[in-house]
Amino acid sequence: MKTLGVADAATILPELIDDVIAGNEILLTRDGDAVAKIVRYTRAKPSDAFGIDRGLMQIPPDFDDPLEEFKDYM
């Protein structure tokens, strides 16, 4: 991991981005203290939406039965 001061990093940012694309990590420091880390961005793999909640909900057997409150209207 490359360590670099913030002021120095500002002047060579395009080179640092090329380093990160190549797989390197860069630690930025200010007054000797680590303040930030530059790493390559990776997109999170989208989860499969279809069936994601399978098994979390159960439909009771009387789901389609008429409701007591509406018996007078049937």
C-alpha positions in Angstrom: 0.0 0.0 0.0 1.4 3.3 -1.0 1.3 6.1 1.6 1.1 9.7 0.5 0.4 13.2 1.9 -2.8 14.9 0.9 -1.0 17.8 -0.6 1.2 15.6 -2.7 -1.7 13.5 -3.8 -3.6 16.5 -5.1 -0.9 17.2 -7.6 -0.6 13.7 -9.0 -4.3 12.5 -8.8 -4.4 11.1 -12.4 -1.4 8.9 -11.7 -2.9 7.7 -8.4 -6.1 6.8 -10.2 -4.1 4.7 -12.6 -2.4 3.0 -9.7 -5.7 2.2 -8.1 -7.1 0.8 -11.4 -4.0 -1.5 -11.5 -5.1 -2.9 -8.1 -3.0 -0.8 -5.6 -4.4 0.9 -2.6 -3.3 4.3 -1.5 -3.4 5.7 2.0 -3.6 9.5 2.3 -2.1 11.2 5.4 -2.3 14.7 6.8 0.3 15.7 9.4 1.3 12.1 9.7 -2.2 10.8 10.5 -4.1 8.6 8.1 -7.2 10.3 6.9 -8.4 8.5 3.8 -7.8 5.3 1.7 -8.2 5.2 -2.0 -9.3 1.8 -3.3 -10.8 0.6 -6.6 -14.5 0.9 -6.8 -16.4 -2.3 -7.5 -20.1 -2.5 -8.2 -22.1 -4.7 -5.8 -23.6 -7.7 -7.6 -27.4 -7.2 -7.8 -29.3 -9.9 -5.9 -31.8 -12.0 -7.8 -35.1 -10.2 -7.1 -37.3 -13.1 -8.2 -38.0 -15.4 -5.3 -35.9 -13.4 -2.8 -38.6 -13.7 -0.1 -39.5 -17.3 -0.7 -40.6 -19.0 2.5 -40.9 -15.8 4.5 -44.7 -15.5 4.1 -47.4 -18.1 4.3 -50.9 -17.7 2.9 -53.6 -19.3 5.2 -55.9 -21.9 3.6 -59.0 -19.8 4.2 -57.5 -16.8 2.3 -60.1 -16.8 -0.4 -63.1 -17.5 1.9 -65.7 -14.7 2.2 -65.3 -12.4 5.2 -67.9 -12.5 7.9 -68.5 -8.8 7.7 -69.6 -9.1 4.0 -71.9 -12.1 4.3 -75.0 -9.8 4.2 -73.9 -8.5 0.8 -73.5 -11.9 -0.9 
